[in-house]
Amino acid sequence: MLFDKEDPEAQRVPITCPYCNGTKIIRRGQRTKKYGEVQIFYCKGCERKFTPGISKHRTFPLRLILDALTLYNRLYSLEDSAKLVFEKYGIEISRHALTKWLTDYRGYLPFLRMREYVEKKYDRRKMLEELRLFHGQIYDFKYHRAKIDLLLEESFKNYRFRPLREFLELVIAECPHQIFKESQKRASDYKEIFDLDTVKIIPKINTASKITRFVIQAVANNKLRHEILQEFMLVNDSVTVATEVPVLLDYEDVSHFRHQLNFHVPLELAEGEVITGHIDLVQIRNGAIHILDYKPSAKKAKPIEQLTIYALALSRLTTLRLFHFKCAWFDEEDYFEFFPLHVVYKKKSRRNKRKR
């Protein structure tokens, strides 16, 4: 069943009917369940009523279930997770119910494979670092120390990304907050500045979209989508190592890319000017660092400039080559990926080589 991405309601209108694939669908009342209400839809084509698949056969609200799963993967015990859920929602859940959810939703919880090892090696309070950043807006920087340690040990390809871990550790202690508060230039403000003729944008099927499809169904307030999705992926997947990562790019950085590396970086900065931004999600997988941005209606969005600036900034801050980075944006249906190196690195033509 597909849902309309443009609908601002929490329970979005399905695009197609699950019975006849018709598209003439309207809301038709609500069904009261033990701990909440579920929207009922009506298809004018086949004249049948239905509820979204995500709501079927479930007594507890999905948001409560997500919180319970996340608490468990934050290394709380089954009993403590249930207790914290009760404190937040006033709804009692049993150990058996939580165990069943961990089994039913295992496909959205790859971290479960790591959990036993992490629990033996890390204290729950040291496993995750969290810092609220007041950078004009409020950003919740979070860094999964245990997960990045495991990923770096996993293979030699990942081990070379140790500078990324060092940078994330430094954000807690040495982030220059004043620069982010005063900067007038944001990476998200830059549009159509790069020559993208040679850049290949690759649509892919990715776990990020699968998890988003699952999580977004539980979000009643669209303003909370980023926050809830970031928290769920950081705690429950096996590759996301940080969220809302603050990065900056200054005049000297741009000069380095232009003159030392001969990259085409058409960013005009005066001395003292800085471009700032916050990366939604940073992942380590398949021997590369992935910079991800969640964009509702991803098919219509093309944040290539924004993501490329993020990659340039993180490359400089970690001293890692741009070659090691990939960028992507996604929503619950689509995932698009590209290499930032292809945006700024321009190959010399054979004709020019012969002249030299």
C-alpha positions, -999 to +999 in steps of 0.1 A: +000+000+000+015+034-011+009+066+008+006+102-005+038+120+006+022+154+002-006+148+028+004+166+060-019+145+082-002+120+106-022+091+091-016+099+054-041+089+027-030+058+008-025+063-029-039+029-038-066+006-024-052-027-012-082-046-027-086-031-062-056-007-066-081+021-071-071+057-063-104+072-053-098+070-015-112+091+013-112+091+051-143+074+066-142+077+104-120+061+130-119+029+149-113+030+186-087+006+199-077-001+235-049+025+235-058+048+207-077+054+175-070+042+140-080+060+108-104+041+085-103+047+047-129+041+021-124+032-016-151+046-039-141+022-066-147-011-048-167+004-019-146-013+007-133+000+040-097-007+052-071+005+077-034+009+069-014-023+072+009-007+098-022-005+121-035-041+117-036-065+145-018-042+169-031-033+204-004-008+213+004+025+195+034+021+171+052+051+187+052+033+220+066+001+203+094+022+187+103+037+220+104+003+237+126-012+210+150+018+212+152+017+249+162-019+248+190-012+222+201+016+245+211-013+267+182-011+292+170-045+303+135-058+292+122-049+327+137-014+327+125-007+292+090-016+301+092+005+332+104+036+313+076+031+287+051+031+315+065+063+330+062+080+296+029+067+283+011+054+314+006+020+296+019-012+311+037-036+288+049-071+297+083-086+292+066-111+269+052-083+247+085-066+243+103-099+235+077-105+208+082-071+193+120-077+192+112-108+172+085-094+150+105-062+141+140-078+139+144-067+103+144-031+114+169-037+143+202-048+128+219-036+160+206-066+178+234-086+163+259-063+180+240-058+213+254-088+233+290-078+226+284-041+232+267-048+265+297-068+278+322-041+268+304-007+273+286+010+301+252+021+289+260+057+298+292+057+278+280+039+248+263+070+234+274+106+236+247+133+233+251+171+231+224+197+225+237+224+202+222+259+202+234+270+168+206+295+158+183+265+158+185+235+182+204+205+170+208+172+189+243+159+181+246+122+190+275+099+185+274+061+189+309+053+204+304+016+207+291+011+171+319+031+155+345+011+175+331-021+162+329-009+126+365+003+127+376-031+140+355-049+114+378-046+084+410-029+073+390-007+049+371+007+078+401+010+101+415+039+081+385+060+092+399+064+127+402+102+121+364+103+118+361+088+153+387+114+166+367+142+151+334+131+166+350+128+200+363+164+197+328+178+188+318+172+225+348+191+239+359+216+212+330+225+189+333+263+181+297+271+189+302+309+184+311+304+148+279+284+141+258+311+159+274+340+139+278+325+105+254+339+078+263+312+052+245+279+054+253+249+032+216+244+026+214+279+010+236+270-020+218+260-052+230+253-087+266+263-082+284+231-094+286+218-129+268+185-126+272+173-162+295+145-153+279+136-120+260+103-120+230+101-095+223+065-087+188+055-074+191+025-051+171+002-028+185+010+007+177+000+042+174+037+051+142+039+031+128+007+046+134+019+082+120+054+073+088+037+059+084+019+093+092+048+116+074+077+098+041+059+102+043+065+140+051+103+138+020+124+143+039+157+142+058+163+109+082+186+127+095+157+147+102+134+117+139+142+116+144+138+153+126+105+157+141+090+125+176+100+135+172+085+170+158+052+157+185+048+131+214+057+154+203+033+181+188+004+161+207+000+128+242-013+124+259+015+104+247+049+115+274+064+138+263+100+143+235+125+138+233+163+134+271+165+130+283+201+129+307+209+101+322+241+087+341+252+056+362+284+055+383+304+031+415+284+037+396+251+031+383+263-003+417+275-012+432+241-003+408+223-026+413+247-055+451+252-054+465+221-037+441+195-052+430+214-083+393+208-076+366+229-091+350+245-060+331+276-071+325+289-036+333+326-031+345+332+004+363+362+019+389+356+046+370+351+079+338+339+062+326+304+070+299+281+056+283+260+083+259+230+084+247+200+103+247+165+087+216+145+093+232+111+094+268+098+091+273+061+083+302+037+078+295+009+054+311-009+025+345+007+030+331+043+027+318+071+048+282+079+038+267+114+044+229+111+044+201+137+043+165+129+050+143+148+025+105+143+024+096+140-013+131+129-022+123+126-059+116+163-062+147+173-041+182+175-053+204+187-025+237+179-043+253+213-035+244+210+002+257+174+005+289+182-015+297+210+008+291+187+038+315+162+022+342+189+015+339+201+051+340+167+067+370+157+045+389+187+058+379+183+094+389+146+094+419+149+070+404+120+050+404+120+012+372+130-005+376+097-024+363+079+007+330+098+009+296+091-007+265+113-004+228+104-005+194+117+002+163+096+008+127+093+020+105+063+027+102+054-010+134+066-027+172+067-021+196+086-044+234+084-041+264+101-058+301+106-053+310+142-042+345+137-058+328+136-092+312+170-085+345+188-079+371+167-097+373+175-134+393+151-156+416+167-181+407+160-217+431+138-238+436+168-261+450+189-233+472+160-222+487+157-257+495+194-257+514+192-224 
